[in-house]
Amino acid sequence: MNVEQLLQTYMLDYEFTPFNSTVVIHADCFEWLQRAPADSIHAIVTDPPYGVKEYDVDQLEKRANGNGGVWRIPPSFDGHVRAPLPRFTALNSGERQRLHTYFSDWATLSLRVLRPGGHMFVASNGFLAQTVFTAISNSGFEFRGQIIRLVQTLRGGDRPKNAEQEFPDVCSMPRSRFEPWGLFRKPLLPGMTVADCLREFQTGGLRRRPDGNPFEDVIESERTPQRERQIADHPSLKPQSFLRRLVYASLPLGEGVVIDPFAGSGSTVAAAEALGYACIGIERLENYYDMARMAIPQLAQLATEDSQLSLSFA
């Protein structure tokens, strides 16, 4: 499907920006998913606001002002200022229930638009993965495991808040060394095999690596390079070297449409653009939509020019 066909089928009446094989839409994904054609999308790859609360307007204002809120403003090291990180431990029981309801409602809408056998990759973290993944599974998706992104970050490992000197040998949570991505699949039709699903819907499996080896569920990754952050200063920007692997694997036959309902700065869309995949990004916040419009072609070009991000996955 080329970009013109994407626009005719999925743009609806929203503001949008097209690229070579992809498009980013300024819309609320809940509304868009209700209006998009059922059983028409082949895959979903997304990094949602899985704390939900951190992208509330008041919390974004606190982050911008450096006043914290749910966003933890970490100390600088060696003169480098670290980006704010959301404190998911700040969620109370009511907010956790809101989180479960949010993802249950979103997963139900996502299930409607996916073709039978379509896969969904959803980023999370070790602290909230159980809640998020349970909500998605209970909405009708098959839980197919987790993709583990091995990456050394500065999340976790902190001493007890406001008692660092009193308990210098204690950390309230372990330092994170991985990022879990839930892997889900819309059930195949009754009696249908994976081969049948591939023939009829171009879905049901995952694309093997270009060298013929299977797609693997543990991926050694890097922290997002500074050159990519200079293009898109989004608080949860994932590196192109990692996203291209997921997007590539999401279409088993290398054809179809991928969507990212929480497009943010457009990094998933950029990965699809670099691969020549048809992809739709949906972003409701105007400042991130504007960021994505500028960042997608630059990130996609970087991905095609940098040998580290080539399809060899070396």
N, C-alpha and C positions, 0 to 999 in steps of 0.2 A: 504494500500500500504506500503510495507516494504522499507527499505532504498535501497536495491538493485534495486527494481523497480523504485524508485525515480531517481537513478543514470542513469538507462537505458533510462528513458523518458526525464529527464530535465537537466542532467549535461551538455549535448552537448559537446563542446570541451574546456571547461574552467577548470582552476585550482579549485579544490574543496577539502573539508575535510568532510568525513562522520562521523556520530555518531550512536547512537542506532536506532533512528527513524527519524533523521533529517540530513540535510546536509547544509553546508555553501559554497557558490560559489563566487569566485573572478571574478566579472564581472560588467559591467555597466548595470543597470537594464533596461534602455531603449532598449539597444541592445538585452538583454536576453528576454524581453517581446515580442519583434518582432519575435523571433525565437522559442519561446516555443509553444507547441501545443495549438490551440484555444479551448475554452470551456472545459478546463481540470482542472482548479484550483477551489477549493471549497470556499476559503476565503482568504482575505488579511488583515493582522494586521500590521500596520507600523507607525513609528514615523519619518517622512521624514525631510529633511533639509528645512523646510517650509519658512525660510527666504531666501533660495537659496544662497544668497550672502555670508552667514557666512562660507560656506565650500569651497569658492573659495581659490585657493592656497595662494594668497597674504594675505587674511584675516586669514587663519590658521597660516601663518608665524607670523603675528602681534600678534595673540593670544599666540603663543609659546614664543615670545619675550617679552610679557607683554606690548606691545605698543598700545593695544586696537584695533583700526580700528572699525569695526562693533561690536567687542566683548567688552563689558563693563567689566573692571577689578574692581570689587567691593571692598570696604574696608573690613578689617578683624574685627571681633567682638570677644571679650573675648579670644583673642589669636588664634582664628580659622580662617584660610585663606579660603575665599569663592571661589568657582569655577567661572570662567568667564562666563558671560551670553551674548548672542547676543542682540544688541539693535535694535529691529525691527523698532523702530521709525526712524532709520537712513535711511530707504529706501525712495528714491525719487519716483516721479511719473513714471519715466521710469523703475525703478527697480520693482515697483509694477506691471507694465504691463508685465514685464519679469516673475514675479511670477505667474501671471494669465496664461500666455502662457505655462510656464513650467508645471503647474499642469493640464492644459487642455490637453497637449500632453501626459503627463504621464497617465492620467485617460483614455484616448482613448485606449492606449495600454493595460492598466489593464482590461478594459471592454472586450477586445478581448479574454483574456486568462481565465476569470472567466466563470464558468458555469452559465446558467440562474438561477436566484435566489440567486447567491453567494453574500455574504455580504463583505463589506470592512470597516474597522475601521481605521481612519486617525487622528493622533494627530495634534493639532494646538494650538493656543493661542487666547485669547479674542481679541487681536488687529488685527490679520490677518485672523481669521476664516471666515469672510464674503467673502473675496476675494478668499481664497482657496476652500471653500465649493461651492461657485458659479461656479468656474471653473470646478470642478468635476461634479456638477449637469448638467451643460451645455454640458458636454461631453457624456451624455446619461445615467448616473446613476440616480436612484431614491434616493432622500434625505429622509432618514428614521429617522432623528432626531439627537440628540447629546447624547453622554455618558459623563456625568460630573464627572470628577475626583476631589473630594474635597481634596485639599492639601494646606497647608500653606507654601508658599515659600517667598523668599525675592525679587521677581520680582516686579517692580513698587513701587509706594509710595515715590519715590525720590523727593526731592526739585528741583526747576529749576536749570539746569546745570549752573555752574559758577556764580550762584546768590543765593546760599544757605543761606548766611547770610542776604541778602537783603529781601528775602521772606521766612522766617523761618516757617510760618504757611501755606505754599502752597505745594501741591504735584502735579506734572505734570500729573500723571496718578494714578488711584487707586492701592493699593497693591493687588496683585493677590491672590485669595483664591480658585481658581478652574482652571482646565485645561480641555478645551473642546475637545472631540474626535468626529469627524464627523462620522455618521453611514450611509452608502450607500448600495444600493442593485442593482445588475444587474436585469433589468426587466424580469419578467417571460414571457414565450412564450405566444402569444395571446390565450386567453380562458383557460389558465392553472391556476388551483388553487394552493394554497400553498401545500395542500396534494398531488396533482399530481406531483408538483415539487420535493417534498421530495421523492416520490416513484421513480421518474425517474433520478433525478440529485443529491439527498441527500442534497439539498439546499432549500432555500426559507424562513427559519425561523431561530431562535436562540435557542440554547440549554438552557433548564431550569437548575437552580441550582441543585446540587446533592441532596438537601433536598426536591426537588419538587417544590419549589417556582419559580416564573418567574425571568428571568434575568432583572435587574433593570437598569435604566438610570442614577442613581446617586450612585457613589461608594465612600465611605469614604476611603481615602488612606493615606499613610505615605510618607514622603520624603524618597528617596532612602537610605537604611541603609548603614552605613559606611562599614560594612562587605562585601556588594556587590560592593561598589566603590573600595574597595581594590582588588577585583578580576578584575574589568573592569573600568578603569578610563576614561569613555566616558563622554563628557560634558552634554549629555541629557539622561543619563541612567535612565530608569524607573524601579521601584521596581518589583521584582518577584511577590510579593503579589497582585499587581494590574494587571500585564500582564497576569498572569495565569487565572484570571477571564475572561478577554477579549478573550484569545485564547480558553478557554474552551467553551465559548458561541458561538464562530464563526462557529463551526461545529455542526449543530442541532442534528445529529444522532451520533455524536462522531466518525465519519469516514470521510475520504477524505484527501485533501492536503491543508495546509495553506502556504502562502508565506509572507515573509517580504522583499520587494524590496529594502529597505534602512536598511540593517541589523545592521549597526554600529558595536557595540561590541557583538552583538548576543543575546541580552536579550530576545527578542521575541522568537527566536529559542530555547533558553534555557527553556523558559516557556513551549513550545510545547514538548521539550525533556522530561521534568519532567512529563508531562501529558501522554506521550506515543503517541502523535499525530505525523503524518507525516508532516514535515515542511521543507521548503527551504528558506534559507536566502541568499540574493544577496548583495554584498558589493563591491564597485568599488575602494575605497581607500585601498592601500595595508596595511598600518599600522593598520587600523581598522579590516581588514580581518584577519591579524595575531593576533590581540587582541581577535577577536571572536573565533578563533580556540582554544585558550587557555581558554577563559572564559566560553564558552557554557557548557562543562561538569561540571565545578565547580559550576556555577550558578544553573544548573539543579539538581545537587546533594544536594546543599544547600536547594533548594525548597522542595525536598522530605524528608529531614531530619528535617526541622524546622516546628514544629506544627503550627506556625502562618501562614505558607504558604500551609497548607494542603487543600485538596479538600472540607473540610467542610465549608470553608470560614467563620469560626466563628469570 
